[in-house]
Amino acid sequence: MSDRLELDLASRFMGLLVAGDVHGHSRPFARLIAHARERNLFLVSCGDLVDRGPDSAGCLARMRDLEAAGGGSWIRGNHEHKLHRGLLGRDVRVDEALARTYAELGRAPDVRDWFVARYPDVPFLVRLGDLLVVHGGFGVRMLDLDPLPQPLRARALFGQTARHTRADGRPVRLYRWVDEVPDGLVVVIGHDPCVGDVLLERRGVQGGRMIHLDSAAAKGGPVSALETDRSGRIVGALQADPDGAVLRCVAIEPYDDARTRPDDGASAPGGA
């Protein structure tokens, strides 16, 4: 297994469609898959296909079928990581969302068995040109180490967090790692549900960029995505609404701490 996937797109693909956290919402995910097919784009899921929505098994099945057809790939998210450990019998905290996913997979044993077998070979990050997709956070040694050491695997899944938590128990996320992004590289992440009706971008001291894709689908928000050309250069951003009926173009704007987060006031501890 390689922790890093360097993409070499087949000639039929015009670029990528990088999809943000889906969290069990199969309708917007299906809409993005259809868009990718219409535009001849290779779809990359940035992780967290499962938990909290009504159809985690369906999302995994769609990813399985897309991957089998050569039309897409996915990376590890923290929710897949926990789900896989739980299905192997490891000691994990089973909250309501995970219990629902277990129940769904109990009714879809083919999907469960595929996921258990496939997950150990799923990469932590995907790169195309100067675009790198990772679920939670980046470290510069990810560019040259494979396999990744455990601290970088944890960074990829969970990002960076402070020792203290917010008043509601959710983690305080840190983005010091953005300063590790070299000039010319764009890192795309999910994990942190801070995106509303526009995508958000941070810039590091070296000139590198990071773009947030998680638009709180877990809490009823849309699923966001980025389009690129064949070189990995970003050419557009879009969102599929929760029922998958509408796909709209959106802007990418600088991150602002004063901006209201979609998850402000949410009560679920532990974050995304």
Protein Blocks (a to p, Z undefined) as FASTA:
>chain_A
ZZbdcddddfkbgbdcddddfklpaklmmmmmmmmmmnopacddebjjbghiablmlmmm
mmmmmmmnopaccdddfklmmmmmmmnopacdddfklmmmmmmmmmmmmlmmmmmmmmmm
pcfbdcehjaccdfkbccfklmmgccddfklmmmmmnopadfbdcfkopacddfklmmmp
cghiacddehiacbcfbccddddfkopacddfbgolmnopacddddddfkopafbdcddd
fkomaccddddddddfkbccfkgoiabehiZZ
